[in-house]
């Protein structure tokens, strides 16, 4: 039996991960009492019983807990380690060898939601030299309110009047570093995210001019580039 400890097990992400893992016949999820979750001694005792630890914490807390872990497989769902050179980015479709890197590394940074959609769309066009790495890109995205955590869920849940709205107007969204690093672009895109009045789901739109490509392109040839990149 493989034992997994979810640090932050009662948050939105932690609850979903726990629900999935508890259905696996070869995985046992171990827990810490809620009143002891900030007790580092108690937490370290729980960690010592685990084969893998999944961090579903704010960035600062994720960094603190990661420092307690030496031997266990560690998966961090926060943004804290996504561009860290000692961590493997947990997106297996990123390259032909990425799945093996994830399998063999003991520190995995779980990719962000917006960066996953953006990177999977843009990376094949960069890798196949269809788009120059210096291309300036604007991306607009819409996601459900569950991504905002408990406070946003409470704000939107059952509130039919809650409107779709943009945010991060300073163009400094926390996902931008990983969007730049793993897309293959030389610099981060201009990124305007929105939250919609629906629980879960995501739509990402990237506007590209024909003149940006290195050769004549159509929607069909773009799809062919994706199919070549993600062929099983």
C-alpha positions in Angstrom: 0.0 0.0 0.0 1.3 3.5 -1.0 0.7 6.1 1.7 0.0 9.7 0.7 -0.3 12.8 3.0 -2.2 15.8 1.6 -1.1 18.9 3.4 -4.1 21.3 3.0 -6.5 18.4 2.8 -9.6 20.6 3.5 -9.1 23.2 0.9 -10.7 23.1 -2.6 -7.8 21.4 -4.3 -7.0 19.1 -1.4 -10.6 17.8 -1.2 -10.6 17.0 -4.9 -7.3 15.2 -4.8 -8.4 13.3 -1.7 -11.6 12.2 -3.4 -9.7 10.8 -6.4 -7.0 9.1 -4.3 -9.4 7.4 -2.0 -10.9 5.5 -4.9 -7.5 4.0 -5.8 -7.2 0.5 -4.3 -3.4 0.7 -3.8 -3.3 4.2 -2.1 -4.1 5.0 1.5 -4.5 8.7 2.4 -3.2 9.6 5.8 -4.4 12.7 7.7 -3.4 15.1 10.4 -5.9 16.5 12.9 -7.1 19.9 11.9 -6.1 21.5 15.2 -2.5 20.2 14.7 -2.0 21.1 11.0 0.3 24.1 11.9 2.3 22.0 14.5 5.6 21.3 12.6 6.5 18.5 15.0 3.1 16.7 14.5 3.3 17.4 10.7 6.8 15.9 10.5 5.6 12.8 12.3 2.8 12.4 9.7 5.2 13.0 6.9 7.5 10.3 8.1 4.7 7.8 7.6 4.1 8.8 4.0 5.6 7.7 0.7 4.4 10.9 -1.0 3.3 14.3 0.2 1.0 16.6 -1.8 1.1 20.3 -0.8 -2.2 22.2 -1.3 -1.1 25.3 0.5 -0.4 29.0 -0.1 3.1 29.6 -1.5 4.8 30.6 1.7 3.4 27.6 3.7 4.3 25.3 0.8 7.9 26.5 0.9 8.0 25.9 4.7 6.6 22.4 4.5 8.9 21.5 1.6 11.8 22.2 3.8 10.7 19.5 6.2 10.8 16.8 3.5 13.9 14.9 2.5 13.0 11.4 1.2 9.3 11.4 0.2 8.0 12.1 -3.2 6.7 15.7 -3.1 4.1 17.3 -5.3 3.4 21.0 -4.8 0.1 22.4 -6.1 1.1 26.0 -5.3 3.0 28.4 -7.5 6.0 28.4 -5.2 8.2 25.9 -7.1 6.9 25.9 -10.7 9.9 27.7 -12.2 12.5 26.4 -9.6 15.4 24.7 -11.3 15.5 21.8 -8.9 11.8 20.9 -9.4 10.3 19.1 -12.4 7.3 20.8 -14.0 4.4 18.3 -13.8 3.1 18.6 -17.4 3.9 15.3 -19.2 2.9 16.6 -22.6 5.5 19.3 -22.4 8.1 17.3 -24.4 8.8 13.7 -25.4 11.0 13.2 -22.3 8.9 15.1 -19.7 6.9 12.1 -18.6 10.1 10.2 -17.7 11.4 13.3 -15.9 8.2 13.3 -13.8 8.4 9.6 -13.1 12.0 9.7 -11.9 12.1 13.1 -10.0 11.1 13.3 -6.4 10.0 17.0 -6.5 7.2 17.8 -8.8 5.6 21.2 -9.3 2.0 20.8 -10.4 1.3 23.2 -13.4 -1.2 26.0 -13.1 -4.5 25.9 -14.8 -4.1 28.9 -17.1 -0.5 28.0 -18.0 -1.5 24.5 -18.9 -4.0 25.6 -21.6 -1.7 28.3 -22.9 1.5 26.2 -23.0 -0.1 23.3 -24.7 -1.5 25.6 -27.4 1.7 27.6 -28.0 4.6 25.2 -27.3 4.2 23.0 -30.4 4.1 26.1 -32.6 7.4 27.3 -31.1 9.0 23.9 -31.1 8.2 23.3 -34.8 9.5 26.8 -35.6 6.1 28.0 -36.8 6.2 30.9 -34.5 9.3 32.9 -33.6 10.3 32.8 -29.9 10.1 36.6 -29.8 6.5 36.7 -30.9 4.4 39.2 -28.8 1.2 37.5 -27.7 -2.0 38.6 -26.0 -4.0 35.9 -24.2 -7.5 36.2 -22.6 -8.9 33.5 -20.4 -12.1 32.8 -18.5 -12.3 30.3 -15.6 -14.9 29.1 -13.1 -15.0 30.6 -9.6 -13.7 27.4 -7.9 -10.2 28.4 -8.8 -10.5 31.4 -6.4 -10.8 29.2 -3.3 -13.3 29.2 -0.5 -13.8 33.0 -0.4 -14.7 33.2 -4.1 -16.8 30.1 -3.9 -18.9 31.7 -1.1 -19.2 34.9 -3.1 -20.4 33.3 -6.3 -22.2 30.1 -5.2 -25.9 30.6 -5.6 -25.5 34.2 -6.5 -27.1 34.6 -10.0 -26.3 38.3 -10.0 -22.5 37.8 -9.7 -21.0 38.9 -13.0 -18.2 37.7 -15.1 -15.3 40.1 -14.5 -11.7 40.6 -15.5 -8.9 40.9 -13.0 -5.1 41.3 -12.7 -5.2 44.6 -14.4 -1.6 45.3 -13.5 -0.7 42.6 -16.0 1.4 40.8 -13.3 -0.5 37.6 -12.8 1.3 35.0 -10.7 1.2 32.5 -13.5 3.2 34.6 -16.0 6.6 33.3 -15.1 5.7 29.7 -15.9 3.7 30.8 -19.0 6.9 32.4 -20.3 9.3 29.7 -19.3 7.5 26.6 -20.5 5.8 28.0 -23.6 9.2 28.6 -25.2 8.6 32.3 -25.7 11.3 34.8 -24.9 9.0 36.9 -22.8 5.7 36.5 -21.0 2.5 37.2 -22.9 0.1 40.0 -22.1 -2.4 38.1 -20.0 -6.0 39.2 -19.0 -7.8 36.6 -17.0 -11.6 36.6 -16.1 -13.7 34.8 -13.6 -17.2 33.6 -14.6 -20.3 32.7 -12.7 -19.9 29.0 -13.1 -18.2 26.5 -10.8 -15.5 24.9 -12.9 -14.2 25.0 -16.4 -11.8 27.2 -18.5 -11.7 28.9 -21.9 -8.4 30.3 -23.2 -8.2 32.5 -26.3 -4.9 33.4 -28.0 -4.9 35.9 -30.9 -2.3 35.3 -33.5 -1.8 37.3 -36.8 -1.0 35.4 -39.9 2.0 37.7 -40.3 3.4 36.3 -37.0 4.0 32.9 -38.5 7.2 31.8 -40.3 5.3 30.4 -43.2 1.7 30.5 -44.5 -0.7 28.9 -42.0 -4.3 28.0 -41.7 -6.4 26.6 -38.9 -5.9 23.1 -40.4 -2.1 23.4 -40.4 -2.2 24.6 -36.8 -4.3 21.6 -35.9 -1.8 19.4 -37.7 1.0 20.8 -35.6 -0.9 20.0 -32.4 -1.7 16.5 -33.6 2.0 15.9 -34.4 3.1 17.1 -31.0 0.5 15.2 -29.0 0.2 12.0 -31.0 0.0 9.0 -28.7 
